[in-house]
């Protein structure tokens, strides 16, 4: 995994706090004194921040520079990869990501890039990935691989082709694929389907879930019929999603597939890589052309505002969908009655790009609940990003002659950075780990009712963040009754994790609700980030979020379930157990069965056997990996 892009010395939030206390707080407070209109307060703060930035050397202070290719940095990354690749260390996956970093930094057509491709082909050979090895050899030659080293590359190519011929005879049923092309992932299980009849106009949602609104909960979702544990209620695509920065040299920035061995770089920045030309072209057309020049700096300086970075992608996506017609977009938004727009008012069977955008345009920002300092730091950061977009992207020519267009761009950046901060969802995949520490074993035994020692262990790993039009309307509870199951095709299925009575509200759990935190810290974090006080049963009556088996019978059942050890057999058994007539679920506790239900569903739908490098018998690991390693060490193909 790559290092985080965030730089402590360039943290915009930390610096702004110092500026606020020393230079801005008194002046702004004087200007807004006795002002009750929140919109006018925002206008005053914006004006003062813009005036301040005209003379403040923010580019130097944050070391802001266009994201340019740099062969020197590419060489340094390749050298790091060589150190990890050395036989005395043998950390091949780590070396692979350094080579990817070298490819991302190197100039197009350069010998530096060619050498990184060549070295990556050696890593592929170590893992017995012969087609991937050949693809990297092809890429190395296309990037002017040095003639004096051509013989080594030729020998490696000949050796790999012989291995392919030998394996074709021994493993004739092996499924082949073409490296360098987009390849959909398959979990091995049928994709989930809605458990009940769908809405006529919202086919991704069951008909029995309705949108309600009141003064206590705002907009929220309620079921009109009894729901069972395991019911699939919604299967939704995100409006926008963004890869975690630590995954940038591991996954495709568009489809998020883990094609680490054959990623190719964006030629406009050093941050994004793609599994194929197809994904690169789609990303460029759909959003990347408007963010390419600023994405690295946004990650670097955002500090705690980084959670809103998918808001930049939302703005870029919207601009592309409106085909750069900013005047038409302005007119559209001026005529939009936000009180009458939500994801339930749209006919998704004949939806337009404009209709879809409207559903996320009206998501909550909480701007009027923010303190003056919180709003000011958002405007400070947004103003910097706004300036960088005008300087470095195609938006500059579009906006330079029109204050109206420039204002629209600023307003949208401010809006969607805020909507993303409070509406984003983390996107997970399931990953197998080689072992489990004692604390994890203790957790498994005490909370789930079985001891998992000496068995394969899997964990949820976050690789992206996303904003969903419909699921964003689900409120928070520290004891949720629905959970997201992220599918390998980018969609997300939302599943009932316990029976839900007709008339009850659906609840998700937001990021800060954890059994590791006590009540006071949970409430503090939720109020600081989402601007509400949690009044769920556990926050009203108890301190810690607790997970327990409800009865000794359930403990024994979960032990038995573990012995089955096949997810598609475990699931119907568990669902039947959880939905037994008369079974009650405490509002102040999770039950172990709920934890196990989510785990089984994610194992079935969020885990890709193809991408599991610990799997020596999957299509990516190749049968007979040990023999392949032995063969590759026999000759000097490095």
N, C-alpha and C positions, 0 to 999 in steps of 0.2 A: 504494500500500500504506500502511495506517495505521501510526502509530508504535506501538512496543511499549508495553504497559501497565505493564511492570515499572519500579519507581522505586528508584533506588539508595539514596536516603536512607531508604527504608522496607524495606530488605532484611532479612527476619527472620533469615536465616542469619548475616549479618554482625553484627547486633546481639547475637544469642544467643551468638556466640563471645566477645564482650566480657563478657557477663553470666556466661558459664561460667567464664572465667578469674578474674573478680573476685569472684563471689558463690556460684557453685553447685558448682564442681568439687570443692573440698576437702570440702564438706559431704556431697555424694553419694558420693564415694569412701570417706569414713569409714563411711557407712551400709551400703555394699555390700562392705566389706572382708571378705575370706575367704568371701564368698557365691559358691557355685559354680552355683546354680540360676539359669539365665538368665531364667526366667519370674519368679522372685522379684525379681531385679535390676530387671526391667522394671516390676514393681509398685511398687518403692521409688522409682524415677525418676519414674514417673507421679505418685505421691503428692506428691513434693517439688516437681515442676513446678506442679501444681495449687495447692499452698499458696503458692508464689511468686507466681502470677498473681492471687491474691486481693488482693494489695496493690500489684502492679506496674501502673502506668498504661499498659497496652499500647494502649488505644484512642487515647490522645493521642499516644503515641510513634509509632504507625504511621498516625496521621491516619485512623482508621477511621470511616466514616460510611455510613449506608444509601445505596444507589445510587438517587438521586432525579432526576426530570426537572428541567432547569434551562434556562429560556428564554434566560438571559444567555449561557450557554455555547453554546447553539444558535445565537444571533445571531453570536457570535464565529466559530464554525465556518462559518457561511454567508458571513460577510465574507471569510474566507480563500478560500472557493470562488469568490467574486466576483473576487478578485484574480487567481486562477489562470485564470479564464474570460476576463479582459480580452483584447481583440484583440491588444494589444501582447505578451502572454505566450502565450495560446492553449493552455494546458495543460489540456485539457478532461477527460481522465481523472482528473487530480489534483483538479480542481474538483468532479468528480462525487463522489469519496469524501468531500470536505469537506461537500458537501450531504447526503450520507447520514449523516454524523456529526451534522449539524444536525437532521436528522429524528429520529435516535435520542435526542438530548438534549431535544427540544422536547416540550412538554406536549400531550396529546391534545386535538384540536379547536382548537388555538391558531393565531393568525395567523402566528406564527413558523414553525410547521410548514408551514402552507399556502404561505408564501413559498419555503421550501426545496423543496417539491414543484414549485412553479412554476419555480424556477430549474433544477431537475433536468430539467424538460420541455424547457428550452432546450438543455441538453447533448444530450438525445436527438435534438433537431432537427439539431444540428451533425453528428451521426453518421448522419443519415438514418433514424433508428429511429422511424418514424411511429406505429406502434401503441403503443410504449412512451411516446412523447410524449403521446398521447391519454390513456393510463392515468394519467400524472402530472398532467395537467390535471384529470382526474376526481378524483384524490386531493386536489389543491389546493382544489378547490371544496368537497369534503366536509369539509375542515378549515377552513372559513370564510375563504376567500381574500378579501382586502380589496376592497370595492366599487370604490374609486377606481382600482384596477388591473385591474378585470375586463375592460375593453375590450382591453387588451394580450393577455390570455389568450384572449379570444374570437377575435381576429385570428389568433393563432398556431394555434388549433384549426381555423379555416376554411382557413388556408393548408395545414395538414397534410392535411386531408381532400381538398383538391384534388390534392396530391402523390400521395396514395394512389390516387386515380382515374387519374391519369396513368400511374403505375407499373403499375397493374393491366392497362392496355392494352399497355404495352411489355414487361412481364415476367409474362406470364400463368401461367407454370409455377412461380412462386415459392411456396414452402411457407410458409403462414401459421401463426401461433400466437397464443395469447391471453395477453398480459402480465398478471401478477398471479396466474397459476395455475401450479401445479407442472408442470414440463415435463421429462420424462426426457431425458437426453442420449444421443446415438447417436454412436459412434465411426466409423460407416461400415463396420465389419467385423463379421462374426459373432462373438458372444461365445465365449470359449474354453470348451472342454469337457475333462473328465478324459480322459487318454490311455489309461487302462486301466479294467477293471471296478472299480466302487466297492464300498466296504465295505457289507455288508448293513444295518448299523445306523448307519453314518456315511457317508451318500451324498455328502457333500462331499469325501471323501478316497478316493484309490485304495486298493484292497484290499491291494496289495503293500507298503504302508507300515504298519509296526507300531510300537507303543510298547514300549520296553524300559526297564529300570532296573537300574543297578548302582552300586557305590560310587564309581567313577571319574567317570562322566558324569551320575549321577542319572537323572531321566527324560529320554529322548531318543528320536528317531525313526530307524528303520532300514528300508531297503528289502529285501525278500526276493527280488527279481528284478532283473535288469539294467535300468537306466533309461537312456534316450537324452537327449542334449541337446535341449531344446525340449519335453520331456514336461511336461504339466500334471498336477500331483500333488494339488493341493488348491485348492478355490475356497470361500472362507469369508467370512461376514459377521462384523464385529467385534461383541463384546458391547457395547462403548461406544466412541464416538469423540468428539473435541472439536476444533472449528475453532481453528486458530492465531489468536492474538489480533490479529496484524497483518492478518488477512483479514476482520476483523469487519464492515467497511463495504464489503465486496466480494462476499462469498458468503453464501448461506443458512446459518444456524447449524444447521439440521436436515439437509437433504439435501446441503449443501455445493456446490450448483450455483452457478455464477457468474452471478447475475442482478442485477448491480450497478445497472442502470438503473431497477429497479422494486422494490427491497427495501422492506419495511415493518417498523416497529420493534415489539419487545416493549414493552408499556406498563408493565411492572414494573421495567425496568432500562434502562440506556443502552448496553448491551454487545451484545445480540443482535438481529439482523435476520433476516427470513425472506423467501423468494421468494413466499409465498402464505399465506393464512389456513389452508390445509390443513396446511402444514408447521408453522406456529405452533401450531395446536391439537395436533398430534401431539407436538411437543416439550414442550408444557405438561403433557400427560397422562402422557408417558413418563418425564419427569425434571425439566423446567425449573422447575416450581413449587417444588421443594425446593432449588434452587441459585440461583434468580434474585437473591435478596437478598444473596448473598455472593460471587458470581462475580467481579465487578470487583476487590474487595479481595483475593481469593485470587491473582489474576493480579498485582496490584500488589506484594504483599509477599513472595511465595514465594521469590524469589531462585533459587538453584540447585535448589530443591525443585520448581520449576515443572514439571519433567518428569513429576511425579506427579499433575498437576491433573486428568487424566482419571479418577483415582480418585474424585474428588468426583462425577463423572458416573456412575461405576459404583455408588456408594452410592445416589444419587438414583434411578437406574434400578431398582435392586433394591427400594427402599422402595415405589416405584410398582407394581412387579410383584407385591409381596406385599400390595398394597392397604392399606398403612399398618397391617397387622396385625403390630405389632412383637412382641407376646407369642408369636404363632404362629411368627414368624421365629426368635425366641430358642429356642423349643422345637425347631424344625427343626434349628438349628445345634448345639444341645446333643446331639441324637441322631445327628448326622452323623459317620460314620467317615471322616475325611479321607484315610486311607491307602488306602481302597477307591474313591475318587472321582477320576475324570479324564474328559476329553472322550471317551475311548474306551469308557468304561463306560456311557455314555448312549445310549439308542436315540433317535437324532435324528429318526426317522420319526414318533414320537409324544411328542416332548419337551415338557415343561411349562416355564413361566418359572422355576419353582423348580429344575428340573433344569439348565437353562442357567446359572443363577446359581451352582450348586454347582461347575461346571467352572472358573469364574474365582475362586471363593472359595478353592480349594485351590492356586492358583498361588503360586509361591515368593515370600516376603517378604524372606528373608535377615535377618530381625530378630535372630536369635541370632548372626549373624556381625558385627553392627554394633558399633562402639566405643560406650562409654558416652556420649560427647559426641554422636555421630551419632544415637543413639537418643533422647537428651535433646532435641536440636533438633527431631526429628520430633514428639515428644510436645508440645513447646512450641508448635509451629505447629498441630498437630492440636487442641490444647486451645483455641487462639484461634478456629479455624474452628468447632469444636464450640459454643463460646459464641455466635458470630455466627449460626449456624444456629438455635439456640434462641431468639435475640432477634428474628430477622428473617423467619423462614419458618414454614410450617404445622407444622414439627416441634416448635416450642416448646410449643404446647398438647398435643401428643401425649406429650411427655416430661416436662413440668413436674411432674406428679403421680406419676411413676414413676422412681425411681432405676435400675431395671432397664432401662427403655427408654433412658434417657439414657446408661447405660454401654454398651449395645449400639451406639448411634450413635457414641460415641467409638471403641469397639473397631473398628468397621467402617471408619471414616475412617482410623484408623491403619493398619489392614491394607491397605486398597486404595490408599492413597497410596504405600505401599511396593511393593505388587505392580505398580502402574503405573510406578514409577520403573525397575523392572528388566525389565518385560515389554512395555512400550509399543513400538509400531512407528510410524514416521513414514509418513504417507500423502502420496503425490506425485501431481501431474499434470504433463503435458508442456506446455510453453509455448514459443511461437515468439518468438525475439528478432530484433531488426532487424539485428544485426551480431555480430561475434565479435572479441575482442581477439587480439593477436599470440600471447599465451601459449596461448590455446585452440587457435589454428591449429597451433602447434607440437605441442601434445598430440595433436591429431587425426592429424597427419602421422606423427609418430614412433611412436605406440602403435597406431594402427589401420591404418596402412599406406596412407593416402591423404590428399591435401590437399583440404580442404573449402572453400577460399577461394571467395568470390563465390556461395556457395550459401546457401539458407535454413538457419538454425541453430535448434536446439531444445534446451531444457534441462529437467531435472527440477526442479520447484519444490514444496517441502513446504507443504501447506495445512492439515494436521490431524495429530492423533496418535490412535492406536486401540489397543485391547487385544483380541486374538483368543484364544479358548479353545484351539484346536488348534495354531496356528502358534507360540504362546508356548512350546511344548515343544521347539522346534528349538533346538539349541545353537549356540554361536558358533564360527566359524573366521575368521581374517583372510583366508583363501582359501576362500570359500564355494562350495558346489555347487548351491545353489538361490537364487532371487531372487524378490521380490514384484513382481507386475504389478498395479497398482491400476486397477480397472475403474470406469467412469463411473457405475455404479449403486451404488457404495459397497462392493461386494465386493472381495476381493483374491484373485488367482490366484497360486499359487506354482509356479514352473517350474524344472526342472532346467537348469542352465546349462552342464553338461558331462556326459559319460557317468558313471554311478555304478554300480559293481559290486554284485551281490547281496551282502548282508551289511554293506554300508557304511552309515555314519551320514549323515543329512542335516544340512547346516550352513548357517546364515544368517550374515550379517556384522552385528555390532552397531554402534552409532553411532560408536564411537571408532576403528574400524579403517579407516584411510585411508592411501593411498600417500604422503600428505603427512607422516605421522608415522613416526619411527623406532621400532625395537623397544621400547626402554626406555619411551618415552612411551606407546605403545599399551598395554603391560602395566600401566603405572601407572594409566592412565585406566580400563581394564577392571577392575582390582582395586578402585579407588576407587568405581566406580559399580555393579559387578556382583559384587564379592567373590569373584573367582576369578582364577587365573593362567592366561593363555592358553598352551597347549602345542601349538598348531598347528605345522605344518612350518616356516612362515616365522618364527615366533617362536622356535622351537627352534634354527634354523640360520642365519637371515639377519636383516638389519637392516630393510630397507625392503620394503614390499609392491611388487612389480614387475609391470609389464604389458609383455609382449613378444609379437611374432609368433613362432611356433614355428619356422618355416622360411621361406626365400625364396619357396617355392611358396605359402605362406599369405599372404604379403605381396601377391603378385600376384593371388591370388584375391580378397582384400578390395578391392583397387583395381578389379577387374572388378565386384564386387558393388556398389560405389558407383556405377558407371556405370548399373546397372539402375535405381536411384533410385525404385523403387516397392515399398513395404514388403511387400505380399502376394506379390510375385514374389521379393523378396530372401529371405524367410523360408525357403521350402522349399529354396532353393539352399544357404543357410547351414547349415541343419539337416543336409542330406545330407553336406555337407563335414565338419561337426564330428563326425559319427557314422561316419566311414569306419573300416572294420575295421583294427585295429592302431594307430590313432592313440592316443597317450598324452598325458596332461595332467599337467604337473608339480604336485606338491602345494605347492610353495613359490612359485608364480607364477600370476597371471592370464594368460590369453591374450587377445589382441586380439579374437579371434572371440567370446569370452564377453561382452566389453563390447559388441560390436556386436549380439549376439543380444538382450541385455536392451534395448538402445536401440531395436531394431526392434519388439520386442513392446510396449514402452511407447508408441512412436509409433502403433501400431495400436490400442491399447486404453486409453491414459491421456490421449489428446489429443482435445479437442472442437473441431471446426472451427467450431461455432456460437459458441463463446466466444472465438474468436481475433479480437481487434480489429485485428490487422494484415492479416487476410483481408478484402479488399474485395469478394469475390464469394461469401462464405458467407451463410447466412440472416440472421445478425445484423449483418453489415457492409452488406448490401444491394448489389445490382448498381448500378453507376453511382454510387459514393460521391462521386466528385469532382464530378459534376453536382449531387448533393444539397447538397454543401457550397457550391457556387457559388450555388445557389438560395437557401440559407438566409442567405447573406451579403448577398443582394440587398435584403432587406427588414429592417427593425428589429423583430425578434421577441423581443428580449431584455427 
